[in-house]
Amino acid sequence: MSDDVSSRQPHSSENGVAHQATLFEGDPEPTQPETSYRLTHLEVFNWGPFSKLHRAEFDLAGTAIIGPTGSGKTTLIDALMTLLVAAPRYNLASTGGVESDRSLISYVRGLMGGDGGGGGDSVSRPGKTITGICACYRESSVVDEATSPTETDSSPRPLPTSSEAETIRLGGLLWTDGPSDSLSDLKRRWIFSLAEDQTLENWLRVLHDEGARGITKLERETSRLQTFNSKKAYLARIQKFFDVGENAFTLLNRAAGLKQLNSIDEIFRDLVLDDRTMFDRAIEVAGEFDNLAEIHTELEIAKMQYESLLPIKRDHDELKKLNQKTDTLRNLKRIMPTYFAIRSEAAWRAELVRINDRRDDVASQIKTQQHELDLQQTKTDTLKEAYLQLGGNVIGELEKTIEVLRREVAARKKYAEDYLQLLRPFQLDEQLTETALRQNQQVLGSRREETQSARDAQHGRTLSVMASQQRIGEEAAEVAESLRKVKARPASNIPPRFGDFRGELAARLQLGEDDLPFLAELVEVKSDQSSWRGAIERALGSERLRILVPEDHIDEALRWINSRNNRLHVRLQRARTDDDQARFFDDGYARKLNYKSHPLIATAKRMIAGRDMHCVSSTKELRYTEHALTMEGTMSGRGGRFEKQDRRRLDDDWMTGFDNQAQLRNLLDRLSELEAKNRDSEIEAKAEQRKLAEIDGKLLAIDQLLKLDFATIDLPSAQAELKSSEARLQRLLDPNSDASQAKIHYEAERRKQDSLAGEISALQTKVAVLTRDAQQAEKERASAEARIAEGLSPDETAIAEKRIGIPDDTAAEDLDNVERHYLKQIDEKLHRSLEKVQNQEKRLIALMGSAQQADTGAMSDTGTDIADIPDYLDRLRVLTEEALPEKQRRFREYLTQSSDQGVTQMLAGIEEEVDAIEQRIAELNHTLAEVDFRDNRYLQLLPRRISHERLRALNTALQRVRSSALKDDEGQSHYKSLRELVEILRAAADNRRQLGSRALLDPRYRLEFFVVEVDRKSGHRGQPRSGSQSGSGGEKELMASHILTASLSYALCPAEASRPLYATVVLDEAFSKSSPSAANRIIDALCIFHLHPIFVTPNKEIGLLKKHTRRVICVQRQGRTSTLASISWEILEELSKRP
């Protein structure tokens, strides 16, 4: 309902209902009758099934449109609504408010189907065509309505003359110039005419003869005739003329299709109240928030860029400090060699003076000692000559001989001990005589052959045991490899080497291994038949290893295996997905199998069916059954042939099954068994090897003893000779002899001479060392002097002395170590500093890379070298001083705009609309108070606000938005709370059919509506009732219809008027679901509220309308064409009585 009629009646509160009845009691009666406009004619030309021109005439006191279903009754009403409503909802009575398949272009084209028109869709006017609609309204007054349609005079009442009443014609001309069915290609001209001489036929003729220009020309030449290209402007003219709101006729359109009214809520939400839902606005608000989100994203990106650049500045400052420290260390390292050279030159100069002084002192000592040595040499030579003359030369030779003999005795003693050790295991004579040795060698020579024979035998046993161990180890390795391959194929019990071949074949054919199954992989013995598995495995035999190859790959497979040495028995089977169905014996082993789901399973079943055998429980049954099988694996053939293959145990060599758990268990058991055997064999081999080593040791000892020469172990003769020589020397060295005395004096003086010579040699060595040290000192001094070069400045000297602490007593030769120590320290510090610089630069490069990723715009073309840092610092400056503040300002501005001007205004608008609805209900209550619903009782409406859970959540979110807007966090909390609120609105807009969504965004669903009866005399109000609490079905309908009628009257009634200026309303499918009593009450209400009803009803409902209408419009349809006739009920009855 339009806002421009919101002030038509005085406002009253809910609690003032009792008083409302008195608002009209004191009003003076109008001095002149009020007029209204009622529909008198409706003309259609080429509209839907109505081809050419058709005219329907309506009586001012009531008209019924009747006809069979599908004849075209609603089509006439849709033509009227096309003239009154911006976007009419067609065929409402049939669709029940659901979207109709009828449209303006379908009516122009005469598109029919599914409505009684003879089946499928058909187009009556496919090419260039013209359609025209015209509704004629005649002004009438209260006096015109004095005659009731129930009066005895059934003749049509003459209409007022043109001088007495004004006529208004509303028209629409629609045409196409081609076969297009697009609404955009449909040309339209809307007409508002108060001219008496204008008709639809005249307009059609002008359009046909002169086109659209002719219509424009007609407007210029005709007084009180207006044409419109825009339907909006045309409707505004109509609304202004009838003094109604822009949605009044929309309500008329909605009400036209009602069959039955029960719910007060439905009346107001779907009919009376305008659709001012905010779903589309919510989507717009969400879209506006999306813009804010983009701005927020830009701000966050800018912040991220800013935050990505901040570490660059911080780390760049740190890099500058590190570079400064590195430069200091480099400078110190540069001056350090010169500083140490200066200190070294001074130290070596002082050291050289000290060495020269020391060397002079030592030279003086040598001169004194040399004189003493010369005197001692003369004395020693004199005593030596005397000793030699007394036999001293013989004693010397004898001492040398004794020394040689002692060494010989020691060697023979060792050889003798080795001989006895080798001999002891043989338990032979251990005397060290040549005879004993010869006898022992004879015995050992005879024993050697026996020992060699034993060795050969032991060697053979050892090799045999080792060979057995190797075989067991190799077998264990093969089983382990098989175990690995079996684990790799968990769905197969096929031996690995066959699986490997299948893998090669699959690769050759470019197929998966699952596409080339072995027969054994496609079957498994049922769990309740597991005792038959061994027998079934034998029955399948080698067929288990047959590979099923798809038919379209068999040729390539055959060529491949034929061209190579496959190293195993290859079995292939051409397979098809549509193979013949297999037939199994009823008692065959084939029925004891499960079959895997596989494209080639049909071929597998056919193969098994060909080898199927009867399963028997005893050999007696086996004897009399051909092709039979016992659980123990015995099989029968034709002609009394039987066989049982026991080359393997019955529980070995199983290949069927959908998994390889049994094969894995067998391999694991076999591997454990082989590993145990291998351990036992290894122990046995080591024992045999030890025995062989013992025999080899005996043979080696025998060979060594047989080769032994007695002179090597003749210890007694060597000892005797040594003893003889020592006795002779003892006699010569008798202390009482002259020779012994001479030797004692000679050796004493010689020791003195040797001591002096040693002292002189030591002093000479010291001089040499001092000379060398002096040379080295001079060399070091000269080297240091050369290194000094230009020396150091006073500042550099001060830096070195401050940073390098060298004690004054540091020796010159230690200065190099001190220098190396300090140099190492500085190098380490410099290295660490350079590493820090390098790491800092790497970190900066990484930070620049991260900053580039964060800022793909301004920094996209900037490099990431250290030299590029100024660009990043400049970008940081721009962000800090310009970009970030601007984005923050823009974000806060859009945040405020989105919150206040978007969400808040929208929600405030919904609240205002709810307030307006309550105001409208209050105004409508004035209209309801004018008319009794029952004797001296009238109805009043009580709207009540709904508190829905989602609405409470919305209000909570709105409160958070308002409170968070006050937080000083640069709008982040405000944005997050607003995002939460917008998501609630977005979800509601996306799910607008949900009741909770409507409670948020449809003002009509913020209220529920109750009705109350008010006693006009006492003002007593009854119990408020909702649509579902209004008593019986008839009472519900009466209340709802009464309220709807009042709503229509209110919507169509101009301000300050007591009746509608536009009075004609349409009820399509009228009373199709109403009781007669309810229908009569509804019709009475229409009259009471000064409405001019047109009833559209099927033929079966015409009895009810005869007493309430004067004229009937009969609509008939034959094939694709509908016709109509306007006649009175009396004429219709007379026609129906004719044979």
TAFEN-V396133 format. One line per field, one symbol per residue. ss: DSSP state (2 for helix, 1 for strand, 0 for the rest). phi: phi as a letter, one per 40 degrees, with the letter a starting at -180 (. if undefined). A space follows every 50 residues. Layout:
ss: ???
phi: ???
This chain:
ss: 00222000000002222222222000000000001111111111111001 11111110000011111000002222222222220000000222200000 00022222201100000000011000001111111111111022200000 00000000000000001111111111000000222011111110000002 22222222222222222222200011110022222222222200000222 22222200000002222222220000002222222222222222222222 22222222222222222222222222222222222222222222222222 22222222222222222222222222222222222222200222222222 22222222222222222222222200000000022222222222222222 22222222222222222222222222222222222222000000022222 22222222200022200122221110222222222222222222201111 22222222222200000000011110000000000001222211100000 22222222220001100022222000011000001102220110000000 00000000002222222222222222222222222222222222222222 22222200022220222222222222222222000002222222222222 22222222222222222222222222222222222222000002222222 22200000000222222222222222222222222222222222222222 22220000000000022222222222222222222222222222222222 22222222222222222222222222222200010011111111100022 22222222222222000000022222222222222222220000222222 20222211111111100000100010222000222222222222222222 22000000000101111100000002222222222222000111111022 222220000011111111001111111122222222200
phi: .cccbcbcbccbcccbcccccccbcccccccbccbabbcbabbbbfbfcc cgcbbbbbccchbbbbiccgchcccccccccccbbcbcccfccccggcdc ccaccccccgcbigbgchhccabcbcbcabbbbabbbbcabccccccccc cccccdccccccccbcbbbbbbbbabbaccbccccccbabbbbbccccbc cccccccccbgccccccccccbcgbbbbccccccccccccccfbccbccc cdcccccccabbbcdcdcccbccccbcbcccccccccccdcccccccccc cccccccccdcccccccccccccccccccccccccddccccccccccccc cccccccccccccccccccccccccccccccccccccccchcccdccccc cccccccccccccccccccccccdccfbcbccbccccccccccccccccc ccccccccccccccccccccccccccccccccccccccbccabcddcccc cdcccccccfbccccbccdcccbacdccbccccdccdcccfccdccccbd dcbccccccccccaccgaccbbbcbbcbccccbbccbcccccbcbccadb ccccccccccbcbccbcacccccbbcfbacccgcbbbcggcbaacbcbcc cbgcbchcabcccccccccccccccccccccccccccccccccccccccc ccccccccccdcbcccccccccccccccccccccdccccccccccccccc ccccccccccccccccccccccccccccccccccccccfcgbcdcccccc cccbbbdcccccccccccccccccdccccccccccccccccccccccccc ccccbcccbccccbccccddcccccccccccbccdccccccccccccccc cbccccccccccccccccccccccccccccbccbcfbbcbbbcbccbcdc ccccccccccccccccccbfgccdccccccccccccccccbccccccccc bbdcccbbbbbbcbccccgcbcccbcccbcgccccdcccccccccccccc cccccgbcacccbcbbbcfcfcbbcdcccccccccccccgbbcbbbacdc bccccccbbbbbbcbbabgcbbbaabacccccccccccc
